Amino acid sequence: MLRRLSHEMNAKAKQFSQELKAELRRFSLSHAGSETALTARDLRKQRAQHDRNRSAAKKALRGLKFI
């Protein structure tokens, strides 16, 4: 069950990461000026927060496997 949960979390994380990359590409190509910088910064901020959450989830799963 933990393995399945881990696989599901990894799949969701990869999908989210790909969606953010696509959004970043779309905004960087279609917008101009400071609006792009703000949008790109927000997307990077979301991705960084997501990566931190993902690594915390991986640590938690490792702890559960140990138990």
N, C-alpha and C positions, 0 to 999 in steps of 0.2 A: 504494500500500500504506500509506503514512503517513497519507494522508487517511482511509482506511478505519479505521485504528487510532485516529486522532483522533476520528472519529465514534463509534466503539464506546466509547471512553473517556468522551466527553461523554454518551452515552446512559446508560452505567452510573452516571456521576456524578449525572445528573438523577434516575435511578431511586432511588439511594441517598438523595439529598436529600429526595425526596418521601416515602420510607419513614420517614426520621427525623422529618419534619414530622408525619406521621400518628401516629407513636409519641408525640411530644411532646404533640399534641392529646389523644390517648387518655389518657395519664397525667395531664395537667393537669385533665381533666374527671372522671376516675374516682377518683383518690386524693385524700386530704386530709392536711393537716399537713406536717411537715418531710420526710416520705418523698417527697412530690411535689417539693419543692425539690431534694432530693438527686438524684432521678431526672432531673428537668429539667436540672439542672446537668451530670449525666453525658452526657445527650443533646447538650447544647450543646457540651460538650467534644469529643465524638466528631465532631460536625459541623464544628467549627473545625479539628480535625486533618485531617478529610477535605478541607476546602476548601484547607488548606495543601498537602496532597499533590496535589490537582488542579491548583493553580496551578504547582507545581513540575513536574508532568508537561507542562503546556502550554508552559512555558519550554523544557523539554527537546525537545519536538517542534519548536518554533520553531528551536532550534539545529540540529536534524537537517535541517530544510528549508533552512537557510542552507548547510549542507555540500552 
